[in-house]
Amino acid sequence: MKQFDFYKFFAVIAVMSMPLIFSILDKMFFKKEEAFLDLLFKNFLSGLIAFIYFVFSFLTIICFSFFWK
């Protein structure tokens, strides 16, 4: 039985969460009227694109964590 590799799993999580981290830093350090996430979820098409991005990032995390050797 193959041992679960936590380092690769957390590396993929870190790479996939970079846009969220950058948007939080953008909101914290650059006081603007609109931050990145506010603009991202403002209309339906951008929200749909963000939803698709998060779904595919979740699938990528699953694939890399279980099948990456």
SULZIJO-V648470 format. One record per residue. N is the residue number from 1. RES is the residue in one letter. SS is DSSP state (h for helix, s for strand, l for the rest). NEAR is the number of other ideal C-beta (glycine too) atoms within 8 Angstrom. Layout:
n: {N;N}
res: {RES;RES}
ss: {SS;SS}
near: {NEAR;NEAR}
This chain:
n: {1;2;3;4;5;6;7;8;9;10;11;12;13;14;15;16;17;18;19;20;21;22;23;24;25;26;27;28;29;30;31;32;33;34;35;36;37;38;39;40;41;42;43;44;45;46;47;48;49;50;51;52;53;54;55;56;57;58;59;60;61;62;63;64;65;66;67;68;69}
res: {M;K;Q;F;D;F;Y;K;F;F;A;V;I;A;V;M;S;M;P;L;I;F;S;I;L;D;K;M;F;F;K;K;E;E;A;F;L;D;L;L;F;K;N;F;L;S;G;L;I;A;F;I;Y;F;V;F;S;F;L;T;I;I;C;F;S;F;F;W;K}
ss: {l;l;l;l;l;h;h;h;h;h;h;h;h;h;h;h;l;h;h;h;h;h;h;h;h;h;h;h;h;l;l;l;l;l;l;h;h;h;h;h;l;l;l;h;h;h;h;h;h;h;h;h;h;h;h;h;h;h;h;h;h;h;h;h;h;h;h;l;l}
near: {2;3;4;6;8;6;6;10;12;8;8;12;9;8;7;9;8;8;8;8;8;9;12;8;8;11;9;6;5;6;3;6;2;5;9;10;9;8;9;10;8;7;5;5;6;11;11;8;8;10;8;8;9;8;8;8;9;8;8;10;12;8;9;11;12;6;6;8;2}
